[in-house]
Amino acid sequence: MKLKKGIALGLTCLALLGLAGCGSSNTSNSGEYKVGIVQLVEHPALDAANKGFTDALKEKGLADKISFDQQNAQADQSNLNSIAQRFVSDRKNLILAIATPAAQTMANATHDIPILATAVTDYESAKLVKSNAHPGGNVSGTSDMNPVEQQVDLILQVMPNVKTIGTIYSSSEVNSQLQVEKMKAYAATKGITVKEVTVSTVNDIQQAAQSLVSDGVQAVYVPTDNVVASAISNLVSVTDAAKIPVFGGEDNQVKGGAMMSLSVDYYKLGYQTGLMAVDILQGKSKIEDMPVEMQKEFKLVVNKEKLEKLGITLPQELLDKASMI
C-alpha cells in the first residue's frame, strides 16, 4: 500500500512538473534564465534602453546563462497582446517591458512573472504599482520622467521673451499627458501660455505641427513621447521652416532634429533596470519590495547645426556645459 502511495505521489509530482514545476527554480529546464523583452516600437531612445538592459546582464556575468527573447510590437496593441500570451505560455523567468503600453499589457497578462519596465514615466499613474516606493506586486522598474520644470527654465534661458510655447504628444500615452500637465502648470507661474495638440499616429504629426505654427507659438516642447519620438523629423520639417525651435525630452529627439534638451539617458536607464534584473534572477531581491528607481542626473544636449539653421545664439553658461551633437 505504501509503495502504491509512493508511486502515486511520484506520478503526481511528475505531472505537476510538466504543468507548473514541482518546487521552485529561477531557471528553465536547460539551466538558463528565460528573459522576454518586449519593446513597444523601434526608435533610438527605446533601442538604447534595450541595449543598456542586456549589457548590464552580460557584464554581471549572466551572458551564458540567459536566453533572450526579443520582440518588437511595432506600436500595435494586438501584437503586444500576442507577445504577452507567448511570454506567459513560455514561462519566462522575467519580462522586460519597454514603454508604458508594453508594461501595461504585460502586467494584465500575468501576476506571477516578475516584470521590470523602463521608459515609463509614472508607474502609479499608469496603474502598474500600488506606489512607486512600495510596488507591492510583480511590477517595478525605472522611470524616464524628464525634468519638466527645468525644461521650461531652459527655454526661458534661451528665449527670455517667450510668451507662448506649443507642445505635441500622443493622446494614448498617459505618461506624456502627465508631463504636459506638469509643464503647463509650471509655465503658468512664469506667465507663459501653452498651446497643446495631440496625435494618434505619426501621420498626424505634420498637420498638428502646422496647427501650432498657425497658433503663433514661439517654441515647441516635446515630452518623452513614443509616437512623436519615432517620427521627430515630421515635426521639425514644419517648425524649421517657421524658424521655431523644438526642445525635446531626451537626446535622441535632438539627434533627430530638435534643437536641444535637458535629457534623460536611456542607455543608462536600461542599464539601471538590468541591475535590478540581476538581483531578481539571483534571488537577492523580490520585485514587490523594489522601489521604482529614478534617474537623478540629466545632460544638456544641443544640436549645433540646428542652432545655426535657426539663427539662435546660446548664453555662454549653457555653451560651457552643453554636449554638442
VMD Tcl script that draws the C-alpha trace (Angstrom):
set ca {
  {0.00 0.00 0.00}
  {2.81 2.39 0.95}
  {4.55 1.51 -2.32}
  {1.43 2.33 -4.30}
  {1.04 5.62 -2.45}
  {4.69 6.45 -3.16}
  {4.26 5.69 -6.86}
  {1.08 7.76 -6.98}
  {2.83 10.70 -5.30}
  {5.74 10.43 -7.70}
  {3.42 10.40 -10.72}
  {1.57 13.42 -9.32}
  {4.82 15.34 -8.93}
  {5.87 14.46 -12.48}
  {2.53 15.71 -13.78}
  {2.94 18.96 -11.85}
  {6.45 19.37 -13.19}
  {5.03 19.27 -16.67}
  {2.44 21.90 -15.83}
  {3.84 24.28 -13.26}
  {7.04 22.85 -11.79}
  {7.40 20.75 -8.63}
  {9.35 23.02 -6.32}
  {10.66 26.47 -7.28}
  {13.51 27.50 -9.55}
  {14.61 30.68 -11.30}
  {15.99 28.78 -14.25}
  {14.47 26.84 -17.12}
  {14.99 23.12 -17.64}
  {18.07 23.89 -19.74}
  {19.70 25.71 -16.81}
  {19.19 29.10 -18.47}
  {17.19 32.09 -17.35}
  {14.48 32.81 -19.92}
  {14.11 36.57 -20.28}
  {11.46 38.04 -22.55}
  {11.97 41.59 -23.82}
  {9.08 43.44 -25.42}
  {9.70 46.87 -26.94}
  {6.72 49.00 -27.94}
  {8.25 50.42 -31.10}
  {11.62 50.93 -32.71}
  {13.18 54.33 -32.12}
  {16.59 55.39 -30.75}
  {15.59 56.07 -27.14}
  {13.89 52.70 -26.64}
  {16.64 50.93 -28.59}
  {19.21 52.46 -26.21}
  {17.25 51.32 -23.13}
  {17.08 47.81 -24.57}
  {20.82 47.69 -25.15}
  {21.59 49.09 -21.70}
  {19.49 46.35 -20.10}
  {21.12 43.46 -21.95}
  {24.61 44.94 -21.45}
  {24.08 45.08 -17.68}
  {23.08 41.43 -17.52}
  {26.02 40.38 -19.65}
  {28.54 42.47 -17.72}
  {27.33 40.95 -14.46}
  {28.34 37.51 -15.67}
  {25.00 36.19 -16.87}
  {25.79 36.23 -20.59}
  {26.00 32.43 -20.86}
  {23.06 31.82 -18.56}
  {20.33 33.86 -20.28}
  {18.17 33.11 -23.28}
  {16.83 36.45 -24.53}
  {13.56 36.53 -26.48}
  {13.50 39.94 -28.17}
  {10.14 41.14 -29.53}
  {9.07 44.47 -31.07}
  {5.34 45.23 -31.08}
  {5.62 47.88 -33.82}
  {3.25 50.12 -31.83}
  {0.40 47.66 -32.34}
  {-1.79 46.61 -29.42}
  {-2.71 43.26 -30.95}
  {1.00 42.50 -31.29}
  {1.51 43.37 -27.62}
  {-1.29 41.01 -26.62}
  {0.16 38.16 -28.68}
  {3.65 38.69 -27.28}
  {2.31 38.74 -23.72}
  {0.44 35.48 -24.22}
  {3.53 33.83 -25.68}
  {5.78 35.01 -22.84}
  {3.33 33.65 -20.26}
  {2.93 30.33 -22.08}
  {6.70 30.01 -22.33}
  {7.01 30.59 -18.57}
  {9.63 33.32 -18.77}
  {11.68 33.85 -15.63}
  {11.50 37.62 -16.11}
  {9.99 40.08 -18.57}
  {11.38 43.48 -19.55}
  {8.71 45.83 -20.92}
  {9.99 48.93 -22.68}
  {7.48 51.85 -22.66}
  {4.19 52.22 -20.80}
  {1.76 50.42 -23.16}
  {4.10 47.41 -23.23}
  {4.30 47.36 -19.43}
  {0.54 47.67 -19.02}
  {-0.13 44.80 -21.42}
  {2.41 42.51 -19.73}
  {1.01 43.38 -16.28}
  {-2.50 42.49 -17.44}
  {-1.28 39.15 -18.77}
  {0.45 37.82 -15.63}
  {0.56 38.47 -11.91}
  {3.23 35.84 -11.29}
  {6.18 36.50 -13.63}
  {8.40 39.40 -12.47}
  {8.01 42.34 -14.85}
  {10.60 45.10 -14.96}
  {9.77 48.13 -17.06}
  {11.76 51.05 -18.36}
  {10.89 54.19 -20.37}
  {7.80 54.53 -18.15}
  {7.29 57.96 -16.64}
  {4.98 57.34 -13.69}
  {4.12 53.83 -12.57}
  {1.34 54.91 -10.23}
  {-0.49 56.93 -12.88}
  {-0.15 54.00 -15.28}
  {-1.74 51.69 -12.64}
  {1.31 49.42 -12.65}
  {2.15 49.60 -8.92}
  {0.44 50.36 -5.63}
  {3.02 53.09 -5.10}
  {6.38 53.95 -6.63}
  {8.05 53.48 -3.25}
  {6.31 50.19 -2.45}
  {5.19 48.45 -5.67}
  {3.60 45.52 -3.85}
  {3.04 43.35 -6.92}
  {5.03 41.81 -9.76}
  {5.98 45.09 -11.49}
  {8.76 47.60 -10.84}
  {11.49 49.28 -12.89}
  {12.93 52.66 -13.81}
  {11.26 55.97 -14.63}
  {12.13 58.24 -17.53}
  {10.49 61.29 -16.01}
  {12.42 64.17 -17.55}
  {12.93 67.39 -15.55}
  {9.89 69.19 -16.97}
  {10.19 72.37 -14.90}
  {13.88 72.67 -15.75}
  {12.98 72.26 -19.44}
  {10.75 75.35 -19.18}
  {13.57 77.22 -17.43}
  {15.89 76.15 -20.25}
  {13.54 77.60 -22.84}
  {13.48 80.86 -20.87}
  {17.28 80.97 -20.71}
  {17.45 80.68 -24.49}
  {14.37 82.81 -25.23}
  {13.82 85.23 -22.30}
  {10.87 86.93 -24.02}
  {8.93 83.79 -24.86}
  {5.19 84.06 -24.11}
  {3.69 81.08 -25.95}
  {5.00 77.52 -26.04}
  {3.49 74.72 -28.09}
  {3.53 71.04 -27.21}
  {2.66 67.91 -29.16}
  {2.13 64.39 -27.87}
  {0.18 61.17 -28.32}
  {-3.35 61.17 -26.90}
  {-2.97 57.48 -25.96}
  {0.14 57.89 -23.79}
  {-0.81 58.67 -20.19}
  {2.78 59.48 -19.27}
  {3.00 62.11 -21.99}
  {-0.19 63.68 -20.64}
  {1.34 63.73 -17.15}
  {4.47 65.52 -18.38}
  {2.47 68.10 -20.31}
  {0.20 68.82 -17.33}
  {3.27 69.45 -15.16}
  {4.78 71.65 -17.85}
  {1.58 73.69 -18.25}
  {1.25 74.24 -14.51}
  {4.84 75.45 -14.18}
  {4.71 77.57 -17.35}
  {1.65 79.35 -15.96}
  {3.69 80.51 -12.96}
  {6.08 82.13 -15.43}
  {3.31 83.90 -17.35}
  {3.64 81.56 -20.34}
  {0.67 80.31 -22.37}
  {0.84 76.70 -23.58}
  {-0.87 75.56 -26.78}
  {-1.22 71.78 -26.97}
  {-2.12 69.42 -29.79}
  {-2.41 65.63 -29.70}
  {-1.83 62.97 -32.32}
  {-2.93 59.37 -32.72}
  {-0.31 58.20 -35.21}
  {2.84 59.55 -36.86}
  {0.68 60.50 -39.86}
  {-0.94 63.23 -37.75}
  {2.28 64.97 -36.74}
  {2.78 67.36 -39.64}
  {-0.80 68.65 -39.52}
  {-0.56 69.07 -35.74}
  {2.70 70.98 -36.16}
  {1.10 73.27 -38.72}
  {-1.65 73.95 -36.21}
  {0.90 75.07 -33.61}
  {2.63 77.33 -36.14}
  {-0.73 78.88 -37.04}
  {-1.39 79.49 -33.34}
  {1.77 81.60 -33.16}
  {3.85 79.52 -30.77}
  {7.43 80.73 -30.31}
  {8.90 77.39 -29.24}
  {7.78 73.77 -29.04}
  {8.36 71.32 -26.18}
  {8.08 67.58 -26.82}
  {7.80 65.19 -23.84}
  {9.30 61.69 -23.90}
  {6.51 60.53 -26.21}
  {6.98 57.37 -28.27}
  {4.80 58.34 -31.23}
  {6.41 61.75 -31.73}
  {9.92 60.46 -30.99}
  {9.59 57.80 -33.68}
  {8.95 60.50 -36.30}
  {10.52 63.67 -34.92}
  {11.64 64.58 -38.45}
  {7.97 65.06 -39.41}
  {7.67 67.72 -36.72}
  {10.89 69.63 -37.37}
  {10.26 69.75 -41.12}
  {7.39 72.12 -40.25}
  {8.93 74.01 -37.32}
  {12.27 74.59 -39.05}
  {10.51 76.25 -41.97}
  {8.80 78.59 -39.49}
  {12.07 79.22 -37.58}
  {10.57 77.77 -34.38}
  {12.97 75.81 -32.11}
  {11.97 72.43 -30.70}
  {13.06 71.47 -27.18}
  {12.98 67.71 -26.67}
  {12.55 65.50 -23.64}
  {15.61 63.41 -24.48}
  {18.78 63.44 -26.56}
  {17.60 61.14 -29.34}
  {14.99 63.73 -30.24}
  {17.86 66.22 -30.56}
  {19.75 63.78 -32.80}
  {16.55 63.52 -34.84}
  {16.29 67.28 -35.36}
  {15.15 69.02 -32.17}
  {17.38 71.92 -31.09}
  {18.22 70.94 -27.52}
  {17.22 69.03 -24.40}
  {17.98 68.55 -20.75}
  {18.00 64.87 -21.41}
  {17.28 61.52 -19.86}
  {20.00 58.99 -20.76}
  {18.06 55.94 -21.96}
  {21.09 53.68 -22.17}
  {21.89 54.33 -18.51}
  {18.22 53.92 -17.64}
  {18.16 50.49 -19.31}
  {21.42 49.54 -17.60}
  {19.95 50.56 -14.24}
  {16.98 48.28 -14.96}
  {19.34 45.47 -15.87}
  {21.00 45.69 -12.46}
  {17.57 45.28 -10.88}
  {17.02 42.20 -13.04}
  {20.28 40.65 -11.85}
  {19.16 40.95 -8.23}
  {15.80 39.35 -9.02}
  {17.19 36.47 -11.06}
  {19.84 35.69 -8.47}
  {17.28 35.77 -5.66}
  {18.80 38.78 -3.90}
  {15.63 40.88 -4.13}
  {11.89 40.40 -4.54}
  {10.27 42.61 -7.12}
  {7.37 43.56 -4.86}
  {9.87 45.16 -2.46}
  {11.92 47.04 -5.09}
  {11.03 50.76 -5.35}
  {10.74 52.31 -8.79}
  {14.10 53.93 -9.48}
  {14.57 57.42 -10.92}
  {17.36 58.95 -12.97}
  {18.92 61.73 -10.94}
  {21.38 63.31 -13.40}
  {20.43 64.84 -16.74}
  {22.63 66.07 -19.56}
  {22.31 69.21 -21.67}
  {22.42 68.19 -25.33}
  {22.48 70.70 -28.18}
  {22.15 70.30 -31.94}
  {24.81 72.72 -33.19}
  {23.64 72.59 -36.81}
  {20.08 73.42 -35.75}
  {21.27 76.46 -33.76}
  {22.93 77.81 -36.88}
  {19.94 76.98 -39.07}
  {17.54 78.82 -36.77}
  {19.97 81.69 -36.09}
  {19.93 81.21 -32.32}
  {22.88 82.07 -30.06}
  {23.05 80.37 -26.68}
  {24.18 82.09 -23.47}
  {27.79 81.23 -22.63}
  {26.82 79.42 -19.41}
  {24.80 76.92 -21.48}
  {27.53 76.51 -24.07}
  {30.03 75.71 -21.31}
  {28.08 72.70 -20.09}
  {26.44 71.50 -23.30}
  {27.24 68.34 -25.24}
  {27.14 69.26 -28.91}
  {25.66 66.85 -31.44}
}
mol new
graphics top color blue
foreach p $ca { graphics top sphere $p radius 0.5 }
foreach p [lrange $ca 0 end-1] q [lrange $ca 1 end] { graphics top cylinder $p $q radius 0.2 }
display resetview
